[in-house]
Amino acid sequence: MRSDWLEAFLTFSECLNFTHAAERLHLSQPALHVKIKKLSATVGAPLYLKQGRVLVLTDTGRRIQSFARELRERSAEFMQEIRTG
């Protein structure tokens, strides 16, 4: 599982909109879709579903979102510790 896939999914999961997430990440929408598709294939489960016109996270998607958020926070804390000694 690659960290860039997790970061891409976390950003997507926060807005549940490929266009907005791609803009935040400075990626094309197709590139973002590929990252999320690869993450989904790696975990072997869908991460979101389309319900009408709305995208919703699956249970697996919510678990990945939580993991990615924790990883982002821990990485930021670690970098702060390294910088400040």
FENURJO-V259499 format. One record per backbone hydrogen bond with DSSP energy under -0.5 kcal/mol. NH is the residue of the N-H (numbers start at 1). CO is the residue of the C=O. If there is no record, write none. Layout:
# FENURJO-V259499
NH;CO + NH;CO
This chain:
# FENURJO-V259499
6;2 + 7;3 + 8;4 + 9;5 + 10;6 + 11;7 + 12;8 + 13;9 + 14;10 + 15;11 + 15;12 + 16;12 + 17;12 + 21;17 + 22;18 + 23;19 + 24;20 + 25;21 + 26;22 + 26;23 + 27;22 + 32;28 + 33;29 + 34;30 + 35;31 + 36;32 + 37;33 + 38;34 + 39;35 + 40;36 + 41;37 + 42;38 + 43;39 + 44;40 + 45;40 + 49;56 + 51;49 + 51;54 + 52;50 + 53;51 + 54;51 + 56;49 + 58;47 + 62;58 + 63;59 + 64;60 + 65;61 + 66;62 + 67;63 + 68;64 + 69;65 + 70;66 + 71;67 + 72;68 + 73;69 + 74;70 + 75;71 + 76;72 + 77;73 + 78;74 + 79;75 + 80;76 + 81;77 + 82;78 + 83;79 + 84;80 + 85;81
